Amino acid sequence: MSALDYQKTLSKDPYLFLADTDLRILSVFDDLYFDRADADILSPAMRIYAINRLKKIGFRQKTGTVLVHDKSEEKCLIPKFHALGASPFDITRYTPRAERDFYLLTPTQTACQFVDHYSLEDAVRHIEKLVAKQPINLYRMADYLERKPKHQEFRRALGYLKAAQEKAVSAEPLCRRRALG
């Protein structure tokens, strides 16, 4: 299966989203509303949901944090949460992946990858698309932005993204969606 096949298969799923084919990130829905102190981790309910959905498209669980596709041998990696209060920008730091493998992340962790890997304009565009399906914890992101130029540049877009997310959360289909766990 190709990333495009996964995208087509998952496009109707209300909780699992192929957020980026280039960065190869699958995002699993968390919640509609956040507090900046919320821990940004995959809850057991989120993990179980994602694993069950991925099994239906040919993945099998090899270990607690690795799923492997039966035909393509692509892996879906669930990075381990290393410390309470760890930056959502660092989630993939200790989980290297091969070129064809995927990460399974929370929407906020996904947005952080966009900020670190894309230009400001592209990151904002990707995050807009993400928040239309899966809201993110913008406050937590803001708290973990570093002093590096890319992060400081992104800080200017937070107000715009907050408004875009509020609009998405108050409209269909998000306004009726419930958290998995």
Secondary structure by P-SEA (a helix, b strand, c coil): ccaaaaaaaacccccccccccccbbbbbbccccccccccccccaaaaaaaaaaaaaabbbbccccbbbbccccbbbbbccccccccccccccccccccccbbbbbcaaaaaaaaaacccaaaaaaaaaaaaaccccaaaaaaaaccccaaaaaaccaaaaaaaaaaaaaaccccccccccc
